[in-house]
Amino acid sequence: MIHKASTAMLLMLGIAGCSSLPDMERAEREAEAGNLGAARAELTKLAEFGLADAQVELGDLYSDEDSDEAFRKALHWYQAAAEQGSDRALSRLGKLYARDGKSVTQRGKGEFYLKKAMAAGDDSALMPLIELYLDHPREFPEADPVQWIQRARQKGDPSGDLALARYYIMNGQLQARAGEIVSLCEPIAISHPDCLIILARVYLEERQNDRFDALVTRAREAWEQGKIDDRDLYVFARWLSDDESPAKQVAVTNDLYQLLIPDYVPAITGRARLIMDNTYLADAEEVIRLLETSRSQGDLKASLTLARVYERGRIVPIDARKAIEYALEAREKYPSADYLLGRIYKRGYLGEPEPRKARDYLLKAARRGYAKADYVLAEMFWEGKGIEVNKLYAWSFALLANEAGLPRARELLVEMVPQMPRALEQAAETLANRELAARREASGEAGETNRQNQGS
């Protein structure tokens, strides 16, 4: 009762014009103006008083950010609103888990909340549910995405047409249903830009070069007219030279990236990476210039790429100090930066190997979900280079890497078997399970599970 009374009083005072108090309308105005810090400050005060709408809006701000910490905060505030009976929060929880879930368990929660939101009458949860089933078919073997797709199409939602086209491709029916896929995607390619990639796939597979060229022109004109945004054109351009493309279109990707430069920062980093893979496009100086430009505008992916450039020495001489500097910047967002730092210290790029420093960074990367770090830790504890041999730890980290699907981890386990007593194997399995549970708890997954169980 204290929270409700305080919230009501707070809102009344805000309406009365007390500008020093938090206010929903002011928060919304700040957000629309791009002043996200001010909007977050307003909403946090209201959310802490228990106002469900503010909790949902605050969750929305965090869900738009791309970091583990923002993911946890978004979940926290959506859960707080859901516990107060907010149907909007149920849908948001489902969409966030489905889109950004980092494990089978989290994506299962996405399905749970999306279905719950739909049962409460929220049709906006339908397409995220379908996309979840299409993106992770092995995790939901009992699901029937066609049933849900037909439901969306019957409601007149064009997203259902996109989903059906995706379903056909996912099930290896591209050639058999090429004409139908085109008929589904052609009318909605601009309103649903994912169709641009689907159409490009069909045209390239079928070697319909004229239709492909017309599609690229259509995408370019739609972007120039503001009908698709920078990110839509960037994703389309990136796919065209990706390994998934039936016939890589490096020159087209390069041209589209240059349209987006300098205003869309990811395109700057994207073009630098494209040049690194296709060195005939430009020289090393251009790569470094592009990456430094992106970095100066806050793109941590550019910092990570610079770290890799100077650590690997592919286009510039190896410079471990620069690699470390850039990796330290990038590690805020990218676990692979911790892995890179571990590799630098393990290999002794500064002069001598520093295995303990390497171990510490690799452990951070592993606990942030970067499975390659588990494998390297397993090797280090097995070989004992610079640190004591520890078969228990070696087997445990190899199990974790194997669980994440790294083929080399299985090979290492097979190599270890002759020297591993069964009792030690069992102890390592227990340790690996404990480590896995700790990682899930650190990501907020275990706490969320507990809250859900208490509410059921």
Order of alpha helices (4+ residues) and beta strands (2+ residues): alpha-alpha-alpha-alpha-alpha-alpha-alpha-alpha-alpha-alpha-alpha-alpha-alpha-alpha-alpha-alpha-alpha-alpha-alpha-alpha-alpha-alpha-alpha-alpha-alpha-alpha
